[in-house]
Structure formats: structure tokens, C-alpha cells
Amino acid sequence: MKILITGATGKLGTKVVETLLKSVPASQLAVSVRNPEKAEGLRALGVDVRQGDFDRPETLDTAFAEIDKILIISTDGDNETRIRQHTNAVEAAARAKVGFIAYTSVGNASKNKLFLAPVHRATEEAILKTGIPYSFIRNNWYLENEIAAFQGVLAGAPWVTSAGAGKVGWALRQDYAEAAAAVMTGDGHENTMYELSGKPMTQEELVDILGTVLGKEIPVQQVDDDIYADIMKGVGVPEPIIPILVAIQVSIREGSLEIVSNDFEKLLGRPITPINKALSQIVNEISQL
Ligand SMILES: NC(=O)c1ccc[n+]([C@@H]2O[C@H](COP(=O)([O-])OP(=O)(O)OC[C@H]3O[C@@H](n4cnc5c(N)ncnc54)[C@H](OP(=O)(O)O)[C@@H]3O)[C@@H](O)[C@H]2O)c1
């Protein structure tokens, strides 16, 4: 049995591989990465490091050869790029006749109105088209996505949002990684869909817990999207990123990330890291930067 992880030098992929190495012999693990030099540490541990670029499908035929189970970690970039890259990866996995494809998708991918959702819908559909047994690991929202806002709060800024009362199922990247690792090593995950979501909470609820962790009152400023964009510009967010941040606020406000599910606990075999503990961990990490 050989398991391959793509994006293994990315933030989530690194944690997935670290988790797998605790229960799977390195000889049964392979990674497909754009830059093998970044995976020298894994090679030294006995992991089979392969070069694979989703933009160069010919590299994927070698990278995905003789693999039983593959985890395709979604790439970054604009929607069009990612749909092309993911389709290349799925088609290469089918050519290589892998026996199982897991994919890190987005919450409620088939219906989600989030601007990123078309990527995940298209990829899930491409996987279904192959007829290969699959698992869609639908990740809600990394708590780490909010690190810039946490840094702002630590520097004395208020919490600024235009997300209104929209709720988000935040959880630590580590928990998402461990759940993905469980799908790759466990039995009975063929043709499954997991909605991985922390308990949905509003911005105020999150900030309230952050305030308790930091021992201070954090003002929450609910503004409209235009003011949110102006404030982001004012704190130095690069111009091209601003529409993305606004779109995320809109999607949250419209409920795109308000998903209730206990799939996370089921996969982990434990509750996810409590939000106060998760926040305190991130705050400690930020303080050490
Ligand atoms: N649910 C959420 O809150 C959330 C938040 C952010 C992102 N995401 C999604 O989850 C994915 C993983 O998150 P992350 O934090 O680990 O992001 P990340 O560190 O940016 O990881 C992206 C991975 O995609 C790889 N990649 C990019 N272009 C590629 C290509 N042409 N061929 C092969 N691999 C390519 C990157 O390779 P290198 O290592 O060579 O750079 C990297 O390993 C993201 O890419 C995104 O789709 C979800």
C-alpha cells in the first residue's frame, strides 16, 4: 500500500505528512511536490519524494505512478488556474490508475456561494467523472486565516469586519490535517464526503474568546463592505488582495461557512481543539515571531 500526498511542502500538506509519519512507515509514503529540494527532510526520513507540477501534466504521470491512494491538496491562485491544475491532477491520477482519490474541498462545495467554491465543485465533479473511489474532505475555515487580524488586535487595533452575524466553522489547520490523515489511513472512506467544521460562531463570539485569552476587552467594529475595504487599504493590505478579503466577508455574512456537522470528531476520534486553546496556541506562536 502506497499513499501519496500532493502539496506536501505547503502548510497543510506538511502537517498531513507529519501526522502520517506517526502511524505509517516512511517507505509507504510518497509526496508529489513542485520543488523536491523543499522536501529533502522528508527524503532523509525515507519518504519517496517525487517531482510533480499540476501545470505540467507530463510530470504527474511519473509522480503518481504505482500509488494506491492519493490526497490531492488544493493549490493556491485564481479560480481558473486552480480548476485547470486540479483537473490535470485528477486526470493524471486516473491515468495512473490510483485506487482512491481524496481531495481537500470546501464546506458544502456543491451549493456553496463562496467565490472560491466553483474550484472545488469543478474538482469534485472531475473526480466523480473518473469513477475512482473518492473522499471529499470539505474543510470549512482555518483559524490561522485570521492571524493578521490577531496581530492587529495585539497591536491595539479593534476587530474590523463587515461579516455581520454570519458564522464561521473555524478550526486549527492541525485538526484539518489530522482528519485528512485519518481518511488516508482508515478503512471505509470510499465514496464519502466529510464536512469538517468547528462549531459555527460569529465574529463577536470569536473575539470574545480571544479577549478572554488575552485578558483584555477587544472592540468589534461592524462596518459595511466599502468601509471595510478602505480600512484594509489603510492598514497596508495590497490592492489586489482587498476584493478577495471583501468577498470573504460577504460570503460569511451570507452564511456560506455556517455549517453544522460532527464529521470532524468522527474522523479524529476526539473533539477538535477547543477554540480557546487553539487561539492561545496561535497567540503564543505570533508572540514568538
Ligand atoms: N479552508 C481554508 O480556510 C483555506 C484557507 C487557505 C487555503 N485553503 C486551501 O487549502 C490549500 C492548502 O492550504 P495551505 O494553507 O497548505 O496552503 P499553501 O501552503 O499555500 O499550500 C498550497 C500548496 O499547493 C501547492 N501548489 C501550488 N501550485 C502547484 C502546482 N502548480 N502544482 C503542484 N502543487 C502546487 C504548493 O506547492 P509549494 O509547496 O511548492 O508552494 C503548496 O504546497 C490551499 O492551497 C487552498 O486551496 C483553504
The ligand as an SDF file (V2000), in Angstrom:
LIG
                    3D

 48 52  0  0  0  0  0  0  0  0999 V2000
  -10.2390   26.2740    4.2990 N   0  0  0  0  0  0  0  0  0  0  0  0
   -9.4410   27.3050    4.4380 C   0  0  0  0  0  0  0  0  0  0  0  0
   -9.5560   28.1070    5.3760 O   0  0  0  0  0  0  0  0  0  0  0  0
   -8.3360   27.5190    3.4970 C   0  0  0  0  0  0  0  0  0  0  0  0
   -7.5060   28.6220    3.6720 C   0  0  0  0  0  0  0  0  0  0  0  0
   -6.4540   28.7840    2.8160 C   0  0  0  0  0  0  0  0  0  0  0  0
   -6.2430   27.8690    1.8000 C   0  0  0  0  0  0  0  0  0  0  0  0
   -7.0710   26.8210    1.6360 N   0  0  0  0  0  0  0  0  0  0  0  0
   -6.8860   25.8030    0.5770 C   0  0  0  0  0  0  0  0  0  0  0  0
   -6.1760   24.7220    1.1320 O   0  0  0  0  0  0  0  0  0  0  0  0
   -4.9600   24.5180    0.4110 C   0  0  0  0  0  0  0  0  0  0  0  0
   -3.8750   24.1290    1.3570 C   0  0  0  0  0  0  0  0  0  0  0  0
   -3.7310   25.1600    2.2940 O   0  0  0  0  0  0  0  0  0  0  0  0
   -2.3090   25.6210    2.7910 P   0  0  0  0  0  0  0  0  0  0  0  0
   -2.5440   26.5060    3.9320 O   0  0  0  0  0  0  0  0  0  0  0  0
   -1.4190   24.4260    2.9410 O   0  0  0  0  0  0  0  0  0  0  0  0
   -1.8200   26.4970    1.5590 O   0  0  0  0  0  0  0  0  0  0  0  0
   -0.3780   26.5450    0.9000 P   0  0  0  0  0  0  0  0  0  0  0  0
    0.6790   26.4350    1.9500 O   0  0  0  0  0  0  0  0  0  0  0  0
   -0.3660   27.7470    0.0110 O   0  0  0  0  0  0  0  0  0  0  0  0
   -0.3380   25.2260    0.0250 O   0  0  0  0  0  0  0  0  0  0  0  0
   -0.6460   25.1910   -1.3220 C   0  0  0  0  0  0  0  0  0  0  0  0
    0.0860   24.0130   -1.9070 C   0  0  0  0  0  0  0  0  0  0  0  0
   -0.2410   23.9070   -3.2890 O   0  0  0  0  0  0  0  0  0  0  0  0
    0.9640   23.6270   -3.9720 C   0  0  0  0  0  0  0  0  0  0  0  0
    0.8780   24.0420   -5.3560 N   0  0  0  0  0  0  0  0  0  0  0  0
    0.6650   25.2920   -5.8410 C   0  0  0  0  0  0  0  0  0  0  0  0
    0.7300   25.2740   -7.1830 N   0  0  0  0  0  0  0  0  0  0  0  0
    1.0060   23.9940   -7.5530 C   0  0  0  0  0  0  0  0  0  0  0  0
    1.2280   23.3580   -8.8040 C   0  0  0  0  0  0  0  0  0  0  0  0
    1.2050   24.0290   -9.9640 N   0  0  0  0  0  0  0  0  0  0  0  0
    1.4950   22.0260   -8.8130 N   0  0  0  0  0  0  0  0  0  0  0  0
    1.5590   21.3250   -7.6410 C   0  0  0  0  0  0  0  0  0  0  0  0
    1.3620   21.8830   -6.4230 N   0  0  0  0  0  0  0  0  0  0  0  0
    1.0990   23.2060   -6.3900 C   0  0  0  0  0  0  0  0  0  0  0  0
    2.0060   24.4340   -3.2350 C   0  0  0  0  0  0  0  0  0  0  0  0
    3.2950   23.9400   -3.5480 O   0  0  0  0  0  0  0  0  0  0  0  0
    4.6500   24.5680   -2.9190 P   0  0  0  0  0  0  0  0  0  0  0  0
    4.8040   23.8860   -1.5770 O   0  0  0  0  0  0  0  0  0  0  0  0
    5.6770   24.2020   -3.9000 O   0  0  0  0  0  0  0  0  0  0  0  0
    4.4230   26.0540   -2.8000 O   0  0  0  0  0  0  0  0  0  0  0  0
    1.6090   24.1870   -1.8030 C   0  0  0  0  0  0  0  0  0  0  0  0
    2.1800   23.0090   -1.3050 O   0  0  0  0  0  0  0  0  0  0  0  0
   -4.7200   25.8790   -0.2850 C   0  0  0  0  0  0  0  0  0  0  0  0
   -3.9240   25.7400   -1.4030 O   0  0  0  0  0  0  0  0  0  0  0  0
   -6.1360   26.3120   -0.5960 C   0  0  0  0  0  0  0  0  0  0  0  0
   -6.6180   25.6590   -1.7520 O   0  0  0  0  0  0  0  0  0  0  0  0
   -8.1090   26.6200    2.4720 C   0  0  0  0  0  0  0  0  0  0  0  0
  1  2  1  0
  2  3  2  0
  2  4  1  0
  4  5  1  0
  4 48  2  0
  5  6  2  0
  6  7  1  0
  7  8  2  0
  8  9  1  0
  8 48  1  0
  9 10  1  0
  9 46  1  0
 10 11  1  0
 11 12  1  0
 11 44  1  0
 12 13  1  0
 13 14  1  0
 14 15  2  0
 14 16  1  0
 14 17  1  0
 17 18  1  0
 18 19  2  0
 18 20  1  0
 18 21  1  0
 21 22  1  0
 22 23  1  0
 23 24  1  0
 23 42  1  0
 24 25  1  0
 25 26  1  0
 25 36  1  0
 26 27  1  0
 26 35  1  0
 27 28  2  0
 28 29  1  0
 29 30  1  0
 29 35  2  0
 30 31  1  0
 30 32  2  0
 32 33  1  0
 33 34  2  0
 34 35  1  0
 36 37  1  0
 36 42  1  0
 37 38  1  0
 38 39  2  0
 38 40  1  0
 38 41  1  0
 42 43  1  0
 44 45  1  0
 44 46  1  0
 46 47  1  0
M  CHG  2   8   1  16  -1
M  END
$$$$
